Amino acid sequence: MMVTIFVLSIVLSGCGGGSDSKTITFWTPLTGDDGAYMDQLVKEYNATNPEIQVKHVITADMYTKISTVLNSGKGVPDLAIIHADRVPGFVKQGMLEQIDSAIAGQPEIKEENYLPQAWTTGNIGGTQYTVPLDIHSNTMYYNKDLLKKYDVEYFLDDDVVTIDEMLSLQGKLDEGDYVVNDALLGWVILAQIQNLGGAIEENGQPAVNTPVMKQAFEEVKKIADAGLMTPFGEDGYLMFQSGNVFFSTDGTWSSTAHAAVEGLNFGVTNIYSATADKFTNRASSHLFAMLKNDKRSDEKEAGIGAFLEFIRQNSIEWAKAGQIVASKEVIESPDYSQYMQSFFTSNEKEIESLYIYTYEYYPYVAEAVDTYCADIVRGNVDLDETLQTMQKFVEDKISESSKTEAN
């Protein structure tokens, strides 16, 4: 019986945080290669023999588990990585601790040492709740051989490929070739909202059924209507890797997968735009945060600060995952220039193009766009009616969320 109790105590202590004074339990949603790169960073930190070691726990359904442990007050991790769009809601619900107590002894963990939008996305009402790890962005890869074949390399001269430039190829492509795929199409639509001077909220209320949202869809729909977008239902990502698509609008993190394809001669640029004078790359950020936990000791918070300072100085390892590292010390180092995503920090205009939505109900707007965008762009549904449906979709989600918070 005593042996059973002892074993159970070990298992339970490994599931959460606060029970082991010499271990910082660190939850992340980083699966696959991302998880492996974070494992390596944690391993390198622990090799410095800190007083309190870090234990990385990859948690695929992390947000569900966060709600569970916070409601029970048991097994709350000492540190977690959350996405930027979660911060406003988490703060409103009282789920986060301010990060100041952890970084008080780390004078270099400050706004000027990080990409600006990565830092400020964690600042709510003047209080800093997070420290950024990265920015991960929608991006557009291009096939150098196809651009040369069709003599349109000049599309890239100003780093802005316009929809009109894409449309100029209508009727000129060999059978089986396409100009662009529909990878991360919802992210592309949200980028157009910014390019067209629009917004997804007005006075705190969701703004989905709007003239700007309609125009964004209409602009992208032109490409599909011209037969220049990869066919509906086909895997446009793989078609790009097969060499039949000029542009792939996926993510910075995809650079490693594309690089592994033998014979794929590719580069990276900004997401296409309806206008030549404005481009936006819809982005998000992985942020270090401390969930509410009264049992977290001052010593652990100091240990968290030491770990975050190590990451600030040494996160070049994270660049291998295709992420735009948030630490200026890293992105300004010569080693960082070898990574393709360094394009997005090569000048101030590129940095400014990385747009992170911070609207409280952005996750619901993004869900609506992702749910309906493919059918709208392909002409499978009526645009005006579907925008009304999307508006109601978001409003219903907000209503459900408010009831849950009240309960």
ABEGO torsion letter per residue (X at the ends): XAAAAAAAAAAAAAABBGABAABBBBBBABBEAAAAAAAAAAAAAAAAGBABBBBBBBBAAAAAAAAAAAAAGBGBBABBBBBAAAAAAAAAAGABBBAAAAAAABAABBAAABBAAAAAAABBGGBBABBBABBBBBBBBBBAAAAAAAGAAAAAAAGBBBAAAAAAABGABBBGBBABBABGAAAAAAAAAAAAGBBABBGGBBBABBAAAAAAAAAAAAAAAAGABBBBGBBAAAAAAAGABABBBBBAAAAAAAAABBGBBBBBBBBBBABAABBBBBBBBBBBBBBBBAABBAAAAAAAAAAAAAAAAAAAAAAAAGBBBABAAAAABAAAAABAAAAAAABAAAAAABBBBABAAAAAAAAAAAAAAAAAAAGABBAAAAAAAAAAAAAAAAAAAAAAAAX
